[in-house]
Amino acid sequence: MTDDQFTALRATAKRYTVVILTPGPNRTMPGADAIIYRHGMRNAALHLDGRMPVVCPSVDDTAFRGVAILDATVEQATSIMDGDPAIQAEVLAYELHPVRSFPGSTLPG
């Protein structure tokens, strides 16, 4: 890759917000699994409408519960996440980080 190619590619980068999920204080409360199911359905809907192009729930037993990328500013992402049933019930907690990436980036199929 040349300097000019890299400069041109960098110019296409767009701002997104990364969401990092961890267990909330109510993660083990009765009914938490049903809340997580509703959370998953909501994330799938956000994915299908393009607001959450990347959704990656964790598949291990660590305190890390998942990561997602929102096509939103940090302020918009805060509003989206605060409307999540698992966040509202404190079954999950989140942190947000502004990032840049290339529109159209995909995961291998």
Phi, psi and omega in degrees: 000136179270166175302318180295320178296317179295317178299317179295318179294314179302326181294341180272351183297145181235155178278138176224177175232127175270136176250127175246124182256140175226164178296140173269176182295341181255019185302329183257012180291155175303136180088358182298322181296323177294324177292319177297322177299314178297321175302314179297319177298319180295317178298321178297319178295318177297324177294312182295329179271002173090356180281338179231077185295336179236125179230120183226085174293147180287146178241015177245185185255029180268179178286346175283122184254344176162172177218149177213160174241126178257137173275075188197158171287168177300320180296315178295320180296323177300315179297316179298312183290323179295341176272359182284133181299326180287329176287315180300323180275000183057031172281327174233157173235161181219159167227151183240146178220126175287137180221172172235146175205179183264124177305139181089357177301140181224163172270147178298143183273000000 
